[in-house]
């Protein structure tokens, strides 16, 4: 399974940054390959939350569903 690991200097508290990036409804704002995103599950973002995305793959767009399978705020989201 592909993994993304990055290190960034933040000007906001870590909890605020985690909350923003763990909410994959925001992904189109920071991932240029995503053209649409929406949360499709009820409740707060956390384990089991689901999101529908449209992802550019070459010249085509493909629907994808992201489901959070691990959630350890503010340390890890899978």
Backbone as ProteinMPNN parsed JSONL, in Angstrom:
{"seq_chain_A": "XXXXXXXXXXXXXXXXXXXXXXXXXXXXXXXXXXXXXXXXXXXXXXXXXXXXXXXXXXXXXXXXXXXXXXXXXXXXXX", "coords_chain_A": {"N_chain_A": [[0.848, -1.174, 0.0], [0.625, 2.206, -0.896], [2.333, 4.847, 0.788], [2.345, 8.085, 2.233], [4.62, 10.307, 3.39], [5.547, 13.253, 4.88], [7.345, 16.177, 5.901], [6.707, 19.199, 7.455], [6.965, 22.693, 8.217], [4.943, 24.396, 10.435], [2.607, 27.087, 10.798], [0.441, 27.11, 12.341], [-1.365, 25.639, 15.108], [-0.674, 22.146, 15.747], [-2.948, 20.501, 16.066], [-4.949, 21.9, 14.708], [-3.929, 21.832, 12.071], [-3.908, 19.043, 11.662], [-6.671, 18.427, 11.896], [-7.652, 19.753, 9.636], [-6.344, 18.453, 7.436], [-7.048, 15.789, 7.875], [-9.709, 15.792, 7.341], [-10.933, 14.786, 4.592], [-12.651, 16.013, 2.852], [-11.547, 18.398, 2.34], [-9.46, 17.884, 0.63], [-9.24, 18.536, -2.107], [-8.352, 21.11, -2.055], [-5.679, 21.015, -1.47], [-4.465, 18.922, -2.843], [-3.521, 18.604, -6.041], [-4.394, 16.653, -7.837], [-6.952, 15.968, -7.223], [-10.235, 16.724, -8.053], [-12.811, 17.013, -7.067], [-14.412, 16.659, -3.901], [-16.115, 15.169, -1.164], [-17.601, 14.648, 2.011], [-19.221, 11.697, 2.93], [-20.251, 10.292, 5.001], [-21.926, 10.231, 8.224], [-21.631, 12.337, 11.158], [-18.726, 13.326, 13.172], [-15.406, 13.748, 11.75], [-13.447, 10.876, 11.696], [-12.501, 7.548, 12.726], [-13.745, 5.336, 10.331], [-15.027, 7.31, 8.829], [-16.149, 8.399, 5.618], [-15.406, 9.418, 2.261], [-16.185, 10.761, -0.894], [-14.409, 11.111, -3.87], [-13.203, 12.753, -6.843], [-10.719, 11.959, -9.018], [-7.972, 12.99, -10.948], [-6.528, 11.105, -13.423], [-4.154, 11.021, -15.537], [-5.582, 12.006, -18.507], [-8.123, 11.529, -17.771], [-10.9, 11.458, -15.418], [-11.502, 9.823, -12.383], [-13.729, 8.211, -10.167], [-13.274, 7.852, -6.652], [-13.381, 6.316, -3.438], [-12.571, 7.258, -0.225], [-11.926, 5.846, 2.889], [-11.582, 6.233, 6.316], [-9.411, 4.288, 8.117], [-7.725, 4.149, 10.251], [-7.352, 6.234, 13.051], [-5.825, 8.527, 14.91], [-5.814, 11.137, 16.508], [-3.782, 13.924, 17.301], [-2.029, 12.629, 15.519], [-2.03, 10.554, 13.493], [-3.618, 9.529, 10.511], [-5.254, 7.225, 8.505]], "CA_chain_A": [[0.0, 0.0, 0.0], [1.418, 3.432, -0.911], [2.303, 5.692, 1.977], [2.846, 9.438, 2.059], [5.232, 10.869, 4.599], [6.121, 14.56, 4.611], [7.65, 17.015, 7.05], [6.388, 20.598, 7.164], [6.969, 23.684, 9.28], [3.583, 24.915, 10.516], [2.382, 28.35, 11.504], [-0.794, 26.902, 13.102], [-1.22, 24.515, 16.038], [-0.705, 20.837, 15.111], [-4.317, 19.99, 16.06], [-5.661, 22.585, 13.618], [-3.429, 21.277, 10.809], [-4.389, 17.665, 11.56], [-8.113, 18.45, 11.635], [-7.866, 20.189, 8.253], [-5.91, 17.446, 6.464], [-7.769, 14.538, 8.112], [-11.028, 15.954, 6.724], [-10.632, 14.659, 3.174], [-13.492, 16.922, 2.081], [-10.656, 19.514, 2.008], [-8.307, 17.43, -0.144], [-9.123, 19.21, -3.407], [-7.682, 22.394, -1.83], [-4.231, 20.843, -1.335], [-3.965, 17.874, -3.734], [-3.937, 19.023, -7.374], [-4.975, 15.559, -8.62], [-8.351, 15.789, -6.815], [-11.06, 17.81, -8.586], [-13.998, 17.135, -6.219], [-14.377, 15.831, -2.694], [-17.246, 15.391, -0.261], [-17.791, 13.663, 3.076], [-20.478, 10.995, 2.692], [-20.692, 9.636, 6.236], [-22.457, 11.129, 9.255], [-20.837, 12.547, 12.364], [-17.416, 13.958, 13.102], [-14.359, 13.017, 11.041], [-12.745, 9.933, 12.552], [-12.505, 6.174, 12.246], [-14.934, 4.98, 9.579], [-15.514, 8.385, 7.962], [-15.995, 8.105, 4.197], [-15.37, 10.588, 1.392], [-16.176, 10.505, -2.328], [-13.493, 11.997, -4.577], [-12.929, 12.608, -8.27], [-9.266, 12.062, -9.111], [-7.436, 13.03, -12.299], [-5.524, 10.108, -13.778], [-3.865, 11.377, -16.922], [-6.599, 12.894, -19.075], [-9.439, 11.075, -17.305], [-11.242, 11.589, -13.997], [-11.992, 8.555, -11.857], [-14.257, 8.323, -8.801], [-12.646, 7.052, -5.596], [-13.908, 6.484, -2.092], [-11.61, 7.139, 0.87], [-12.511, 5.522, 4.187], [-10.555, 6.295, 7.363], [-9.273, 2.987, 8.777], [-7.008, 4.402, 11.508], [-7.503, 7.638, 13.416], [-5.171, 8.838, 16.186], [-5.65, 12.583, 16.468], [-3.409, 14.568, 16.062], [-0.814, 11.968, 15.064], [-2.08, 9.647, 12.35], [-4.88, 9.207, 9.85], [-5.021, 6.31, 7.378]], "C_chain_A": [[0.897, 1.241, 0.0], [1.262, 4.216, 0.385], [2.892, 7.046, 1.633], [3.382, 9.917, 3.396], [5.917, 12.173, 4.213], [6.39, 15.27, 5.923], [7.423, 18.461, 6.635], [6.576, 21.444, 8.421], [5.58, 24.323, 9.284], [3.529, 26.239, 11.252], [1.063, 28.302, 12.283], [-0.555, 25.753, 14.076], [-1.391, 23.175, 15.316], [-2.133, 20.279, 15.046], [-5.12, 20.608, 14.912], [-5.229, 22.035, 12.257], [-3.919, 19.848, 10.602], [-5.865, 17.634, 11.207], [-8.399, 18.81, 10.18], [-7.51, 19.081, 7.263], [-6.616, 16.111, 6.667], [-9.179, 14.59, 7.548], [-10.819, 15.962, 5.213], [-11.62, 15.404, 2.278], [-12.683, 18.154, 1.667], [-9.58, 19.142, 0.998], [-8.149, 18.138, -1.48], [-8.427, 20.563, -3.278], [-6.17, 22.236, -1.754], [-3.644, 19.711, -2.169], [-4.437, 18.192, -5.154], [-4.536, 17.91, -8.23], [-6.448, 15.323, -8.281], [-9.161, 16.996, -7.284], [-12.332, 18.035, -7.783], [-13.83, 16.233, -5.007], [-15.563, 16.193, -1.802], [-17.298, 14.278, 0.772], [-19.161, 13.023, 2.891], [-21.013, 10.278, 3.926], [-21.182, 10.683, 7.225], [-21.457, 11.291, 10.392], [-19.516, 13.235, 12.102], [-16.452, 13.107, 12.29], [-13.616, 12.14, 12.042], [-12.788, 8.551, 11.932], [-13.827, 5.868, 11.55], [-15.502, 6.074, 8.694], [-15.204, 8.05, 6.511], [-16.132, 9.382, 3.375], [-15.382, 10.121, -0.058], [-15.317, 11.559, -3.002], [-13.572, 11.738, -6.073], [-11.452, 12.918, -8.437], [-8.852, 12.046, -10.575], [-6.363, 11.957, -12.436], [-5.222, 10.301, -15.254], [-4.898, 12.364, -17.422], [-8.008, 12.546, -18.606], [-9.633, 11.42, -15.835], [-11.894, 10.286, -13.554], [-12.552, 8.771, -10.461], [-13.497, 7.386, -7.854], [-13.384, 7.303, -4.298], [-12.761, 6.293, -1.111], [-12.405, 6.813, 2.13], [-11.393, 5.521, 5.216], [-10.561, 4.979, 8.13], [-8.457, 3.059, 10.06], [-7.108, 5.887, 11.794], [-6.955, 7.835, 14.814], [-4.83, 10.329, 16.178], [-4.73, 13.069, 17.581], [-2.182, 13.934, 15.399], [-0.904, 11.223, 13.746], [-3.501, 9.479, 11.84], [-4.541, 8.339, 8.639], [-6.348, 6.096, 6.689]], "O_chain_A": [[1.827, 1.328, 0.801], [0.191, 4.239, 0.991], [3.826, 7.144, 0.837], [2.673, 9.926, 4.401], [6.768, 12.194, 3.324], [5.742, 14.997, 6.933], [7.895, 18.893, 5.583], [6.373, 20.973, 9.54], [5.096, 24.747, 8.234], [4.287, 26.487, 12.19], [0.615, 29.316, 12.819], [0.373, 24.968, 13.881], [-2.174, 23.081, 14.371], [-2.49, 19.642, 14.055], [-5.877, 19.916, 14.231], [-6.069, 21.799, 11.389], [-4.304, 19.479, 9.493], [-6.272, 16.893, 10.312], [-9.293, 18.231, 9.562], [-8.286, 18.797, 6.35], [-6.77, 15.359, 5.704], [-9.786, 13.548, 7.302], [-10.559, 17.009, 4.62], [-11.444, 15.424, 1.06], [-13.079, 18.876, 0.752], [-8.846, 20.022, 0.546], [-7.023, 18.324, -1.943], [-7.959, 21.111, -4.276], [-5.441, 23.209, -1.95], [-2.423, 19.554, -2.199], [-5.626, 18.065, -5.448], [-5.136, 18.202, -9.264], [-7.124, 14.562, -8.974], [-8.832, 18.139, -6.966], [-12.885, 19.134, -7.809], [-13.192, 15.183, -5.077], [-15.959, 17.355, -1.7], [-17.068, 13.111, 0.455], [-20.156, 13.727, 2.713], [-22.11, 9.719, 3.895], [-20.892, 11.871, 7.083], [-20.551, 10.475, 10.56], [-19.218, 13.664, 10.987], [-16.644, 11.899, 12.151], [-13.206, 12.606, 13.105], [-13.08, 8.405, 10.745], [-14.899, 6.108, 12.105], [-16.381, 5.799, 7.877], [-14.15, 7.496, 6.199], [-16.868, 10.299, 3.737], [-14.665, 9.185, -0.414], [-15.469, 12.753, -2.745], [-13.955, 10.654, -6.514], [-10.981, 13.989, -8.053], [-9.311, 11.209, -11.351], [-5.41, 11.912, -11.658], [-5.948, 9.805, -16.116], [-5.077, 13.434, -16.839], [-8.975, 13.197, -19.001], [-8.67, 11.644, -15.102], [-12.73, 9.722, -14.26], [-11.923, 9.444, -9.645], [-13.13, 6.272, -8.226], [-13.943, 8.379, -4.087], [-12.059, 5.282, -1.159], [-13.433, 7.433, 2.403], [-10.364, 4.877, 5.011], [-11.572, 4.595, 8.718], [-8.492, 2.133, 10.87], [-6.968, 6.71, 10.889], [-7.542, 7.369, 15.791], [-3.702, 10.722, 15.88], [-4.899, 12.646, 18.725], [-1.383, 14.638, 14.782], [0.04, 11.251, 12.956], [-4.448, 9.313, 12.608], [-3.658, 8.673, 7.849], [-6.421, 5.361, 5.704]]}, "name": "protein", "num_of_chains": 1, "seq": "XXXXXXXXXXXXXXXXXXXXXXXXXXXXXXXXXXXXXXXXXXXXXXXXXXXXXXXXXXXXXXXXXXXXXXXXXXXXXX"}
